[in-house]
Amino acid sequence: MLTNVSGLRQVLGGLHAQGSKRALFTGDLKPSWTTVNHSFTISSHHVLSIHTPDISSGQLEVELYGSQGQKARFKLIKSQRVPTDRRTDIWYMSLARMPFDDVEKLKVKLKQDAKNITIHLID
C-alpha cells in the first residue's frame, strides 16, 4: 500500500499529465538547490513536470514557497530496480490539494548535475 505523500503525488502526477504546458525554467541543475523565481496559482494547474534528460533514477526534491511564507517539500524517487526500458526521464508531481494556492517560487535539487532540464506546469 502506497502511503507516502510524495509518492502519491508522483503517481497521481503521472496519471494526470495531460493538457497544455507552460514552461517555468530551462537550464542546468547542480547538486544543490536551484531556485526558480516564478509565481503561479496552484488551482490553475494540475501537475508539475520536470524533464531531466538522460537521468531516469534517483531522488529529486521539490520545494514550493507560498505568498504568505508557507513551504511544502516533496521527494520524488525513481528506483534503479525498474528495468531501464521502462523508466522515463520526466518526473511528475500532482499539485492537487496543496496546503496553499499562491506560489511565489520553487526550488529543485537533484543529487547530481543535470543539463538542459525543463520545468513545466500542466493545466
C-alpha positions in Angstrom: 0.0 0.0 0.0 1.4 3.4 -1.0 1.0 5.8 1.9 3.9 8.2 1.3 2.5 11.7 0.3 5.4 12.4 -2.1 5.0 9.0 -3.7 1.2 9.5 -4.1 1.8 12.9 -5.7 4.3 11.4 -8.1 1.9 8.6 -9.2 -1.1 11.0 -9.5 1.0 13.5 -11.4 1.9 10.8 -14.0 -1.8 9.8 -14.3 -2.9 13.4 -14.8 -0.1 14.7 -17.0 -2.2 15.7 -20.0 -3.1 19.2 -21.0 -1.3 22.4 -22.2 2.2 23.1 -20.8 3.7 26.3 -19.6 7.5 26.5 -19.2 8.8 27.8 -15.9 12.5 27.0 -16.3 15.1 25.7 -18.7 18.7 25.3 -17.7 21.1 23.2 -15.7 20.9 21.8 -12.2 23.8 21.4 -9.7 23.7 19.0 -6.7 22.5 22.0 -4.6 19.1 23.8 -4.6 18.2 25.7 -7.8 15.7 28.5 -7.3 13.0 29.2 -9.9 11.5 32.6 -9.2 8.2 32.3 -10.9 4.8 32.9 -9.3 1.7 30.9 -10.2 -1.6 29.8 -8.7 -1.8 26.1 -8.0 -5.6 25.9 -8.6 -4.9 26.8 -12.2 -2.6 23.8 -12.8 -2.8 20.1 -12.2 0.8 18.9 -12.5 4.4 20.0 -12.2 6.6 18.3 -14.8 10.4 18.2 -14.6 12.3 16.7 -17.5 15.9 15.6 -16.7 17.4 14.3 -20.0 19.2 11.0 -19.5 18.5 10.9 -15.7 15.7 8.4 -15.0 16.5 7.3 -11.5 17.5 8.8 -8.2 15.8 11.4 -5.9 14.5 14.8 -7.0 13.4 17.2 -4.2 10.9 20.0 -4.9 10.1 22.8 -2.5 7.2 25.2 -3.1 7.0 28.6 -1.3 3.7 30.3 -0.8 3.0 34.0 -0.9 2.4 34.0 2.9 5.8 32.3 3.7 4.5 28.8 3.6 6.7 26.0 2.4 6.0 22.4 1.2 8.8 19.9 0.4 8.4 16.7 -1.6 10.8 14.0 -2.5 10.3 12.3 -5.8 12.0 8.9 -6.1 12.8 6.7 -9.1 14.3 3.3 -8.4 17.1 1.7 -10.3 15.2 -1.6 -9.8 12.8 -0.6 -12.5 14.1 -2.0 -15.9 15.9 0.7 -17.9 13.5 0.3 -20.9 10.5 1.1 -18.6 12.0 4.2 -17.0 11.3 7.8 -18.0 13.4 10.9 -17.5 10.3 13.0 -16.8 9.3 13.5 -13.1 5.7 14.3 -12.5 4.1 15.8 -9.3 0.4 16.3 -8.7 -0.5 19.8 -7.4 -3.9 18.7 -6.1 -4.9 19.7 -2.6 -1.7 21.7 -1.7 -1.8 23.5 1.6 -1.7 26.8 -0.1 -2.7 28.2 -3.6 -0.3 31.1 -4.4 3.3 30.1 -5.1 6.0 32.7 -5.2 8.9 30.5 -6.1 10.0 26.9 -6.2 13.3 25.1 -5.6 14.6 21.8 -7.0 17.5 19.7 -6.1 18.9 16.6 -7.8 21.9 14.8 -6.2 23.9 15.0 -9.5 24.5 17.5 -12.3 21.7 17.7 -14.9 22.0 19.5 -18.2 19.2 21.1 -20.2 16.3 20.4 -17.8 12.9 21.9 -18.3 10.2 22.5 -15.7 6.6 22.9 -16.9 3.2 23.5 -15.3 0.5 21.4 -16.9 -3.1 22.6 -16.9 
